[in-house]
Amino acid sequence: MSTTYAGLQSVIWNDGKLDLLDQRLLPEEIVYLPLTTSEDVWEAIRHLKVRGAPAIGISAAYGVVLGSKDEQTIEGWLEQVDKQAEYLATSRPTAVNLFWALDRMKAAAAAIAGKGMSLEDSKAALLTEAIAIQSEDEETNRMIGEHALSLFKNDMGVLTHCNAGGLATAKYGTALAPFYLALERGITLRVYADETRPVLQGARLTAFELQQAGVDVTLICDNMAGMVMSKGWVDAVIVGTDRVAANGDVANKIGTYSVAVLAKAHGIPFYVACPLSTIDLNTPTGAEIPIEERSAEEVTEGFGKRTAPQGVKVFNPAFDVTPNEYVTAIITEKGIVQAPFEENLRKLFE
Ligand SMILES: CSC[C@H]1O[C@H](OP(=O)(O)O)[C@H](O)[C@@H]1O
């Protein structure tokens, strides 16, 4: 992907603070919040000011830096890094990138402390690790875009759910990366974006990102996906993910499972795009993936407009699990992985 793609960056490390795009305000307002503490980062992740598995991991990595910057000894700094990582790990439960990034920061701090550098140099080295997590994600997404684009042909219709774009990552996105690449190479793809209730990441973020970039995008309500597929307008589905279990079961935004079942019923390939940092070989199957449940208000009065009676019972899982038998392929920076997933996912890490 050339550098002409100028999508909004979700997080920017800026002279000792983290400038974070408040994604709750998109598409109406573009506001960057200056975060200066790990508590700021925790709150931003919990309340979806920043969201999307890779972007959450990147933000948490910078949160560890912010939370340990005032320590006065190496021992105190190392202890604080661990403490901050533990604290930030409580912000949201499903996206494994959060825990992957925090583990990487803890390991980096331990390795740095063993080098006998000054405290100042050690803190600088840990910041370099967080910056590396962000820059690596950008490069990873470019590679995911290349592999994903090899699956699409000119004038194909592709449906996506939620937002797995530049706003969910360091840049370019995972599921949306091929759309930006296609545009640069003169390949026309028609994208159908599910609005993705209740937080509307598809309507507010994916439709916004793709429209800004000049990609042909049509917004549909989640309950229209089946009809759009039945009309033959969809040749493939591609989504992001928050955690892939060792057997290839996929946790992603609520509604993804329904899309996968519809795709299978219509003989449409269902692709999942993700970096290796989203594949969790320590979680055997989707049954073991913790599924975040969020507030009733997200459903009954999203964006300030009450649309359900006071006190009504609400079930609001933020994710669901798509069993691997509905997954055609998992597209990573190392290539396209097909069944048998257990065996082929492990090979990615050999
Ligand atoms: C590339 S990860 C994007 C992933 O994250 C979203 O969840 P949320 O907006 O709640 O953080 C959704 O599951 C996307 O597929």
The ligand as an ORCA input file, in Angstrom:
! r2SCAN-3c Opt
* xyz 0 1
  C      -9.154     -5.487     13.970
  S      -9.926     -5.801     15.458
  C     -11.494     -5.144     15.190
  C     -12.532     -5.826     16.016
  O     -12.751     -5.125     17.242
  C     -14.119     -4.781     17.299
  O     -14.640     -4.814     18.596
  P     -14.751     -3.435     19.438
  O     -15.157     -2.363     18.474
  O     -15.797     -3.745     20.486
  O     -13.381     -3.231     20.034
  C     -14.796     -5.802     16.424
  O     -14.921     -7.038     17.057
  C     -13.829     -5.828     15.284
  O     -13.947     -6.890     14.413
*
